[in-house]
Amino acid sequence: MSNIASVASGLTTGAKLAILAMAVGSFGIGTGEFAIMGLLPNLAGELGISAPEAGHVISAYALGVVVGAPLVAILGAKLGRRPLLLAMMLLFALGNFGSAVAPNYASLIVLRFISGLPHGAYFGIAALVAASMVDVGYRARAVGRVMLGLTISTLVGLPVATWLGQGMGWRPTFAGVGVVGVLAFVMIARFVPPIVILAGASPLKELSALKRPQVWLTLGIAAIGCGGMFSVFTYVVPLLTDVAGVPIGWVPLVLALFGVGMTLGNIVGAAMADKALMRTIGGMLAFNVLVLAAIPIMAQSVVGASLSVLCVGFTVAIGTALQTRLMDVAADGQTLAATLNHAAFNLANALGALFGGMAISAGYGWGSTGVVGAVMAIGGLALFGISVALDRRETRWAPLAVAGE
């Protein structure tokens, strides 16, 4: 992951190591979040539950992110960002070690919820730290390098975890994720410098972000418009094996294509966002609609299903753009807004898994998850249109407001 920290010429070695350390943390979080999606059949079989019920384990983690992100941002407003990063990574590691030894379905649900609590706060704070180390024109790419750990986790961590889980069960996967969390904790303690707390920082100042309509619209785009990726990927293994006819031994290789797509999307999307932020968001939402709507047809063959997995992974390109957008519209509440972005994405995770499972349970088949995702992406486009219209109205009235002063 040596290229993760290479963002702009002149970036100090210390800053590169700090970004790399935070990226290792995102690698662990990504592996923990996505690996279970490739092991749902194993988990369901061992615990004696259905595949949709196993999907609730994913929803529990996602809801933990939704709850934890604002809670940490508000309660930790006066704390340094480095101590917060360390605390979040420690809690994440302990939650995954606990998941590895969970005795039953109910306890696993609780432990996955706990494991999700630090997720959004970690990514939001890490993004702010990375962006503070580069010039304004490189913000999205700096954030993208931290998030590249997340996308590489789907390229490397997810297939390895799936292979490990198929051979040894899902418990060693969670234990391995806990080990990565401990490694990230050590690296952050060593390489991320203390960050000066801004004067006047307070919970009330962070909460001021919630007064801004553009913050809510951006979060809504993430929560609704990006749910399609999770709707499909939560149930991707039976989609590949039962619909496309992919041999079970090939599944980890096909899942690696998801990681390739995410990695490419992260790199390309970050560069696009630095050049044309709003066009990147709108364009990627439209891309989501097309890719997801085509899944029922594409999934009828091994080649088509593999291409769809690659393209669904690429849709992550919108993530860095939305993170950067929140930095622009949150004013004094950047920490809260930054953490809420990942809460919104995990709400998308929960909603996508829920709606996809409902479509499957209703008898529409595994391919129906793509249609569900396309509908969610259309909802995101509608919110994006409102955001653009509001931006234009504010721009139109700004000169008159200044003149009135």
C-alpha positions in Angstrom: 0.0 0.0 0.0 3.0 2.3 -0.5 1.2 4.4 -3.1 -1.6 5.2 -0.7 0.3 8.1 0.8 1.6 9.6 -2.4 -0.8 12.5 -2.9 1.1 15.6 -3.9 4.7 16.6 -4.4 6.2 18.2 -1.3 4.2 16.1 1.1 6.5 15.3 4.0 7.5 11.8 4.9 5.8 12.1 8.2 2.5 13.1 6.6 2.8 10.1 4.1 3.4 7.7 7.0 0.4 9.2 8.9 -1.9 8.7 5.8 -0.5 5.2 5.4 -1.2 4.4 9.1 -4.8 5.6 8.7 -5.2 3.7 5.5 -4.2 0.5 7.3 -7.1 1.2 9.7 -9.5 1.7 6.8 -8.2 -1.6 5.3 -9.1 -3.4 8.6 -12.5 -1.8 8.8 -13.3 -2.5 5.1 -12.3 -6.2 5.5 -14.5 -6.5 8.6 -17.5 -4.8 6.9 -17.4 -6.6 3.6 -16.0 -10.0 4.3 -19.1 -11.2 6.1 -21.1 -10.6 2.9 -19.1 -13.3 1.2 -19.7 -15.7 4.2 -23.4 -15.4 4.7 -24.2 -19.0 3.6 -21.5 -20.3 6.1 -22.8 -18.1 8.9 -26.5 -19.0 8.2 -25.7 -22.7 8.1 -23.7 -22.7 11.4 -26.3 -20.6 13.3 -29.3 -22.3 11.8 -30.9 -19.2 10.3 -32.0 -18.1 6.8 -29.9 -16.0 4.4 -32.1 -12.9 4.9 -31.8 -13.4 8.7 -28.0 -13.6 8.3 -28.2 -10.3 6.4 -29.4 -8.7 9.7 -25.9 -9.2 11.1 -24.7 -6.8 8.4 -27.6 -4.4 9.2 -26.6 -4.5 12.9 -23.1 -3.4 12.1 -24.4 -0.7 9.8 -26.8 0.6 12.5 -23.9 0.7 14.9 -22.1 3.0 12.5 -25.2 5.2 12.2 -25.4 5.6 16.0 -21.7 5.8 16.7 -20.7 8.4 14.2 -22.7 11.4 15.6 -22.2 10.2 19.2 -18.4 10.2 19.0 -18.3 13.5 17.0 -20.4 15.3 19.6 -18.9 13.9 22.8 -15.4 14.1 21.4 -15.6 17.6 20.1 -13.0 18.9 22.6 -10.7 15.9 22.3 -7.7 15.6 20.0 -8.3 13.8 16.7 -5.3 11.5 17.3 -6.7 10.1 20.7 -10.1 9.7 19.0 -8.6 7.7 16.1 -6.8 5.5 18.6 -9.9 4.9 20.7 -12.0 4.1 17.7 -9.5 1.6 16.4 -9.2 -0.1 19.8 -12.9 -0.5 20.1 -13.1 -1.9 16.6 -10.5 -4.5 17.3 -12.2 -5.6 20.5 -15.6 -5.8 18.8 -14.2 -8.1 16.1 -12.4 -10.3 18.6 -15.7 -10.6 20.5 -17.5 -11.5 17.3 -15.1 -14.3 16.7 -16.2 -16.0 19.9 -19.9 -15.1 19.8 -21.9 -18.1 21.2 -25.1 -17.5 19.3 -27.0 -15.3 16.8 -28.3 -12.8 19.3 -24.9 -12.2 20.8 -23.4 -11.8 17.3 -26.0 -9.2 16.5 -25.0 -7.2 19.6 -21.2 -7.6 19.0 -21.5 -6.5 15.3 -23.4 -3.4 16.5 -20.6 -2.6 18.9 -18.0 -3.2 16.2 -19.8 -0.7 14.0 -19.8 2.1 16.5 -16.3 3.4 15.7 -16.6 3.0 12.0 -18.0 6.3 10.9 -16.1 8.4 13.4 -12.8 6.8 12.4 -13.3 7.5 8.7 -14.6 11.0 9.2 -11.8 12.0 11.5 -9.2 10.3 9.3 -10.5 12.2 6.3 -10.2 15.5 8.1 -6.7 14.8 9.2 -5.6 13.8 5.7 -7.2 16.8 4.1 -5.5 19.1 6.5 -2.1 17.9 5.3 -2.4 19.0 1.6 -3.4 22.0 -0.5 -7.1 22.6 -1.1 -6.8 21.4 -4.7 -5.7 17.9 -3.5 -8.2 17.4 -0.7 -10.3 14.7 -2.4 -7.2 12.8 -3.4 -5.8 12.9 0.1 -9.1 11.6 1.5 -9.1 9.1 -1.3 -5.7 7.7 -0.3 -7.1 7.0 3.2 -10.1 5.4 1.7 -7.9 3.4 -0.6 -7.3 1.1 2.3 -11.0 0.4 2.3 -11.1 -0.4 -1.4 -7.9 -2.5 -1.2 -9.6 -4.5 1.5 -12.2 -5.6 -1.0 -9.4 -6.5 -3.5 -7.2 -8.4 -1.1 -8.9 -8.8 2.3 -12.3 -9.8 1.1 -11.2 -12.7 -1.2 -8.7 -14.0 1.4 -11.3 -13.8 4.2 -13.9 -15.6 2.0 -11.4 -18.3 1.2 -10.5 -18.6 4.8 -14.1 -18.7 5.9 -15.0 -21.4 3.4 -12.2 -23.5 4.7 -12.2 -22.8 8.4 -15.5 -21.0 9.1 -16.4 -17.4 9.6 -15.0 -17.0 13.1 -11.3 -16.9 12.1 -12.2 -14.1 9.7 -13.3 -11.8 12.5 -10.3 -12.7 14.6 -8.0 -11.8 11.7 -9.8 -8.4 11.3 -9.2 -7.8 15.0 -5.4 -8.4 14.5 -5.4 -5.8 11.7 -7.1 -3.4 14.0 -4.4 -3.8 16.6 -1.7 -3.2 13.9 -3.5 0.0 12.8 -3.6 1.1 16.4 0.1 0.7 16.8 0.9 2.6 13.5 -1.5 5.5 14.3 0.1 5.8 17.7 3.5 5.9 16.1 3.0 8.0 13.0 -0.1 10.3 13.3 1.0 13.5 15.1 -1.1 15.3 17.7 -3.6 17.7 16.0 -4.3 21.1 17.5 -7.9 21.4 18.7 -9.5 24.4 17.0 -10.3 27.3 19.4 -14.0 27.3 20.4 -14.6 23.7 19.5 -17.7 22.4 21.3 -20.6 20.0 20.8 -22.9 22.9 20.0 -20.6 24.1 17.2 -20.5 20.6 15.8 -24.3 20.4 16.0 -24.6 23.6 13.9 -23.9 21.5 10.8 -27.4 20.0 11.2 -29.0 23.4 10.6 -27.7 23.4 7.0 -30.1 21.9 4.4 -27.1 21.1 2.1 -25.6 18.8 4.8 -28.9 16.9 5.0 -29.2 16.6 1.3 -25.7 15.3 0.9 -26.2 12.8 3.6 -29.5 11.8 2.0 -27.8 11.2 -1.4 -25.4 8.8 0.4 -28.0 7.0 2.4 -30.5 6.5 -0.4 -28.6 6.9 -3.7 -25.7 4.5 -2.7 -27.8 1.7 -1.2 -27.8 -0.2 -4.4 -24.3 -1.4 -4.0 -25.2 -3.0 -0.7 -28.5 -4.4 -1.9 -26.6 -6.4 -4.6 -23.4 -7.2 -2.7 -25.1 -8.5 0.5 -26.5 -11.4 -1.5 -23.8 -11.6 -4.2 -22.7 -15.2 -3.4 -26.1 -16.8 -4.2 -26.5 -14.4 -7.1 -23.2 -15.7 -8.6 -23.7 -19.4 -7.8 -27.5 -19.9 -8.2 -28.2 -17.5 -11.1 -24.9 -17.0 -13.0 -23.7 -20.6 -12.4 -20.3 -19.6 -11.0 -18.6 -22.6 -9.3 -18.2 -22.1 -5.6 -14.5 -22.3 -5.9 -14.4 -19.4 -8.3 -16.4 -17.1 -6.0 -13.4 -15.5 -4.3 -11.9 -14.7 -7.7 -15.1 -13.0 -8.9 -15.3 -11.1 -5.6 -11.8 -9.8 -6.3 -13.3 -8.0 -9.3 -15.4 -6.0 -6.9 -12.2 -4.9 -5.2 -10.7 -4.0 -8.5 -13.7 -1.9 -9.3 -13.7 -0.2 -5.9 -10.0 0.6 -6.2 -10.3 2.0 -9.7 -13.4 4.0 -8.6 -11.6 5.4 -5.6 -8.6 6.6 -7.7 -10.6 7.9 -10.6 -13.4 9.4 -8.5 -11.1 11.3 -6.2 -9.3 12.9 -9.2 -12.6 13.7 -10.8 -13.9 15.3 -7.6 -10.9 17.6 -7.3 -11.7 18.9 -10.8 -15.5 18.9 -11.0 -17.1 18.0 -7.7 -20.9 18.3 -8.4 -20.6 16.8 -11.9 -18.8 13.8 -10.4 -21.7 13.2 -7.9 -24.4 13.5 -10.5 -22.6 11.5 -13.1 -21.9 8.6 -10.7 -25.5 8.5 -9.5 -26.6 8.1 -13.2 -24.0 5.4 -13.7 -25.4 3.6 -10.6 -28.9 3.5 -12.1 -27.7 2.0 -15.4 -25.4 -0.6 -13.8 -27.9 -1.8 -11.2 -30.9 -1.9 -13.5 -28.9 -4.2 -15.9 -28.1 -6.8 -13.2 -31.1 -9.1 -13.7 -30.0 -9.5 -17.4 -26.2 -9.5 -16.8 -26.4 -12.1 -14.0 -27.6 -14.8 -16.4 -24.0 -15.6 -17.4 -20.6 -15.9 -15.7 -19.1 -13.2 -17.8 -22.0 -10.8 -17.4 -22.2 -11.3 -13.7 -18.4 -10.8 -13.3 -18.6 -7.5 -15.3 -21.5 -6.4 -13.1 -19.6 -7.1 -10.0 -16.7 -5.0 -11.4 -19.0 -2.1 -12.3 -20.9 -2.2 -9.0 -17.5 -1.9 -7.2 -16.6 1.1 -9.3 -19.7 3.0 -8.0 -17.7 3.7 -4.8 -16.2 6.6 -6.9 -19.0 8.8 -5.5 -17.8 8.3 -1.9 -14.8 10.7 -1.8 -16.9 13.3 -3.7 -19.6 13.3 -1.1 -17.0 13.5 1.7 -15.5 16.6 0.1 -18.9 18.1 -0.5 -19.7 17.9 3.2 -16.4 19.7 4.0 -17.6 22.5 1.8 -21.1 22.8 3.3 -20.7 22.0 7.0 -19.0 25.2 8.1 -18.1 24.9 11.8 -19.5 21.4 12.1 -17.0 19.6 9.9 -16.2 16.7 12.3 -19.8 15.8 12.8 -20.6 16.1 9.1 -17.5 14.1 8.1 -18.5 11.2 10.5 -22.1 11.4 9.5 -21.1 10.7 5.9 -20.0 7.2 6.8 -23.1 6.8 9.0 -25.1 7.7 5.9 -23.3 5.1 3.8 -23.9 2.5 6.5 -27.5 3.4 6.6 -27.4 2.8 2.9 -25.9 -0.6 3.8 -28.7 -1.4 6.2 -31.4 -0.2 3.8 -29.9 -1.9 0.8 -29.6 -5.3 2.7 -33.1 -4.8 4.1 -34.9 -3.9 0.9 -32.9 -6.5 -1.1 -33.8 -9.2 1.4 -37.5 -8.2 1.2 -37.5 -8.5 -2.6 -35.9 -12.0 -2.3 -38.3 -13.1 0.4 -41.2 -11.9 -1.7 -40.1 -14.4 -4.4 -38.6 -12.0 -7.0 -35.2 -13.8 -7.1 -31.6 -12.9 -6.4 -31.4 -10.6 -9.4 -34.2 -8.4 -8.0 -31.6 -6.8 -5.7 -30.3 -4.9 -8.8 -33.7 -3.4 -9.5 -34.0 -2.4 -5.8 -30.7 -0.7 -6.1 -31.6 1.2 -9.3 -34.7 2.6 -7.6 -32.6 3.8 -4.7 -30.1 5.4 -7.0 -33.0 7.3 -8.7 -34.0 8.5 -5.3 -30.4 9.8 -4.8 -30.6 11.6 -8.2 -33.8 13.4 -7.1 -32.1 14.6 -3.9 -29.1 15.7 -6.0 -31.4 17.7 -8.2 -32.8 19.5 -5.2 -29.3 20.2 -3.9 -28.2 21.8 -7.2 -31.3 23.9 -7.4 -30.8 25.1 -3.9 -27.2 26.0 -4.7 -28.3 28.0 -7.7 -30.9 29.9 -5.7 -28.4 30.8 -3.0 -25.9 31.9 -5.6 -28.6 34.1 -7.3 -29.6 35.8 -4.1 -26.1 36.2 -2.6 -25.3 39.5 -4.4 -28.6 41.0 -3.2 -27.9 40.0 0.4 -24.5 41.6 0.3 -26.0 44.8 -1.2 -28.6 44.8 1.6 -25.9 44.8 4.2 
